[in-house]
Amino acid sequence: MLNMILTLALGANLTVTLPDETKVSGAEMKLGDVAVVEGEDQELVQRAKDLALGYAPAPGYHRTLRQWKLGQDLAEALPGVEVEFEGSSVMRIFPETATILASELEGAAHKAVADYLEGQEIRVSLRGSLHDQLVPLGENSRRLEVDLDGRRRDAGTWSVPVRILVDDVRYTTVWVPLQVEIFRELPVLKRDVPAGRELTAADYSIERVLVQTGLAAKPLDGAPEIGAIAARSLIAGNVLMENDLKYALFVERDSIAKLTARNRSVQVNVMVVVLEDGRMGDRVRVRSLSGDKEVTARVTGKGTLEFNLQTDGPVTRR
């Protein structure tokens, strides 16, 4: 503060020289970025250079700064300081620019989709055209960022948002149109199957299939479970869908079934009352015929179940 008082008392001046035209980088401008500031007091010179001038022009545009307006801004920021201007009375400011190639944008979108669908076999291609992007040069860095969190992992046309960040500040977002194709190993019918008939391994094969876009139903993930029955007439060559099938009950509620119970090396077969409907592989509750014990057992076949005390327990006593 004392240095400032002494400077003002001595009547120290600043000289600001404005060029006709200049270029700036970064998103914001200071006086020192566009003009030459000189004076005997270097602290005062630096304060003048740090005068904020607002936003830098976007690529393809320019800003015009006038000498009289800069004089007002300096008088407000540095009261009592005499400022002398030299050079142009009107200065045009253009941005320093860099080019983000269309191939860079496409590459970032491709990589983001591949990472998002990791583990799946995919084919990705550009749909439509993509153009280079002119962006501010920036003072430190430029980078691309893509966020696909929450997007459905379906085949089809994707519009991938690629954000361009300049000095870690988002400058713009480019939407990259991609066609995403997904290949999966799916069950394909080898022959017609009439409605109501149980499927066998001879009815289908697991093949590499291009998953179609906009399917009304979900393809069956892998081979059908044992006991799968055609819910409608099925046509050879089609991929099996989840709603193409219904499943036979292997045990039914209130029926009598055979339970194989194991405890380490001991195995016994007993008859039990089934308390829930169950398909192959389901776990259902069963009760002893005497009604004093209940367990949860796995359905292993038509009218048969299995229970292992070491892994499926405990036994509930009533």
N, C-alpha and C positions, 0 to 999 in steps of 0.2 A: 504493500500500500504506500509506503514511504517513497519507493522508487517511482511510483505513478505520480505522486504529488510533485516530486522534484522534476519529473519529465514535463508535466504540465506547466510548472513555473518557468522552466527554461524555454517554453514555447516550441517543443520538439514537434516536427512534422512527420507525416507519413506520405509517401509517394506511391500511388497505385497506377500501374500501367496496364491498359486494356488492349489486347490485340483485336483485330477485326473479326477473326474467327479462332476458335480453339476446340479441342476435343477433351472429353472427360471419360473416365471409367468409373464403375460403381453406380449405385442407385441414388446416392445423395451427393450434393456438391457443397464445397466450401470456397471462400474467396481465393484462398491460396491455390486451388485447383485450376482456376481459370485466369488469374491475373498475377502480375509481378508486384509484390509489396515490399517496399524498402523503407528504411529509417534507421536512426542511430540506436534507438532503444529496441533491442532484439526481443525483449519480452512483449513490448507493445506491438511489434511487427507480427509476432506469433499470434497474439490475440486477434489481430486484424485478419490474418490468414485463416483463423478458425471460424470466421463469421459464416454461419450456415446460410446457404442460398436456396435450400429446398431440393426438390427432386431433379435428377438428371434426366435429359430427354430420352425417350424410348428410341430404339433403332428405327430409322426411316423418318424421324422428326428432329426438330432442333428447338432450342430456346433462345430468346433474345433478352439480353440484359442491357439496361441503359445506365449511362454514367450518373445521371441525376438521382436515379433510384438507389444506386449503390451508395451515393453520398448520404442520402437520408438514413439508410440502414447503418452505415458506419457512425454517423452522428448519434444515433440512438444507442448503439452498442458501446461506443467510446466517447462519451460526452466530454467536450472541451478539447478534443484532439483535432488539430488542423490537418485536413487531408487534401493533398494536391493530386489531381488526376492528369494522366498523360495518355497519349494514344487515342484509340477510337472512342467516340461518344456512344456508339451502339455496337455491342459485341454479340455475335451469333455463336451458339455453343452446340456442338454435335457430339453424339456419343461414340466412344470407342466400342467397336462391335466384334463379336466372334460368331462363327457359324456352327450350329449343331447340325450335323449331316442327317438326312433322312435315314441312312443306314444305321446310324447310332441309335436313333429313336426306335427303329424296328428291332434292332438287336436287344435293346433293353426290355422291350415288350416281350420278345420271344423268350428271353431268359426268365423273366418273371413268371410267364405261363408254365414253362418247363419246371421251375422250382415249385410252383403251386400245385402242379399235377405230378409231382415226383412219385415214381413207382408205377406210373401208368405209361403204356405205349401210346405216343401221340404223334401227330403230324400237324405242323403249324405253318400257315402261309399268309402273306399279306393279302388283304381283300381291298381292292381299290388303290388309290394313290396316296403318297406321303411326300411332303416337301421339306427341304432344308429350313431351319429356323434361325433367323438373325436375332441375336440376343446381346445385351450389354456385355462388354468384356469382363467387367468385374475386377476387383483389386486382388482377390486371392484365389478363387476357385469357381468352377462350374461343374455341376454333376447332375445326373438323372436319377430319379427315384420313382418307384412303382409300388402301389399298395393294392393288392387284390383281396385282402381279408374280407371274408363274408360272402365272396362270390360263389355261386353254385358251380360245382365241378362237372359241368355238362359239356358235351360236344355242341358245336354251333358257332355262330358269329359272336366274337368277343370285341368289345370296344375297350381297349386297355388304356388307362390314364397314365401317361408318362409325364411326370412333373420335372420341369427344368428349374434348378436352383442356382442362383448366382450369389456367391458369397453367403451360402447357406440360407438365403431368402428365396421363397418361391417366386419366380418371375412369370411363368405361364404353365399351362397344362396342355399337352398335345394328346388327343385321343387317337390311338393307333388301332385301325380295324384289322382284326385277324380272324381267319377261319381255322378253328380248332377241331381236329378230327381225333377221335379216341378209338383205339383198337383194344378189344378184350377177348379173352378165351371164354366163349359162351356155348351153351348147349343148342345145337341146331337139329331139327327133326329130319330124320333120314326117310321117314315114310309117314303116310297119313295115320292118325290115331283117332278113332271115333270117340265121341263123348261118352264118359262113364267107364272107359277101359283103363286099367292100371298100366302105367308106363314101365317098360323094361329097358335095360341097357342097350338092347338091339334097336330101340326106337329113335335114338339120337346119338350124336357124336359131339365131342367138344372141339370147336374150331375157332380160329382167329377171325374175328368179325369186326368190321367197321361199325361202330355204334351210330345209329341214325339220330338226327337232330329232331327235337320236339316230340319224343315218343310219348304216347298217352299212358303207357304202362312201363313198369320197370323190368328190364331183362332179368331172368333168373341167374343168380350168381353161382355158377357151377352146376354140378349134376343135381337132378331132382332127388329129394329125399325118398327113401323106401316108403312105398305106400302111396305115391303120387298118382292121382287119377285125373284124366282129362276132364276139365270143367266144361269144355265145348269140343266140337270137332276141330282137330288140329291138322294143319296142312304141311306136307313135307317141304323142307327148304326154309321154313320160318324159324326164327330164334324163339326159344321158349320164354314166355313172359310169366311173371309171378301169378298174374290173374288167369293164366291158362290152366292152372292146376288147383285141385283141392286134394285133401289128404284124408285117407281112411283112418278111422280110429282103430288102434290096436288093442286098447282096453277101454271099457265104458263104465261110467259111474254106476255103482250098485251091483256090478257084475262080480263073479268069483274068478280069480286069476291065480296062477302059480308064481310064488315068490321064491327066488333062490337067494338065501341069506348066507353071507360069508363073514367069518371073524378069524382072521389070519388063516391057519390051515384047516379050519373047520368049516364045512359047508352043509347046509340043511335046506330041504325044499319043503315049503309049507303053503297051504292055501290061504288066501287073504281076500278081504272085501275091498274092492277099488272104490275110492271116494271121489275121484275126478276122471273125466274123460282124458285120454292121452294118445298121442301119436307116437310113432317110432322115435325113440331118443328122448321123449319128454320125461320130466320128473313129476310124479304124482304121489299124492298121499294114499296110503293103504292102511287097513286095520286088520288085526288078527280076528279069526272067526269067533274067538271068545270075547272080543270087544275090549280087552284090557290093554292093548298095545297099539301104537301107531308109529309108522315110519314114512319117510319120503323115499321112494324107490324109482329107478330108471326103467322105462319101458324098453324091452329087448326084442319083442316079437308079438305075434297074435296071442293075447292072453297070458303073456309071461313078463315078469319083472325081475330086477336084480337089486340087491341091497348089500353094501359092504359097510360093516360096523365101523371100520377104521376111517373111512372117507365120507360116508353118507350119513353117519349118526347125527344126533342121538336118537335113541328109542324113547318115545313118549309113552309113559304109563298112565292109564286112566283109572 
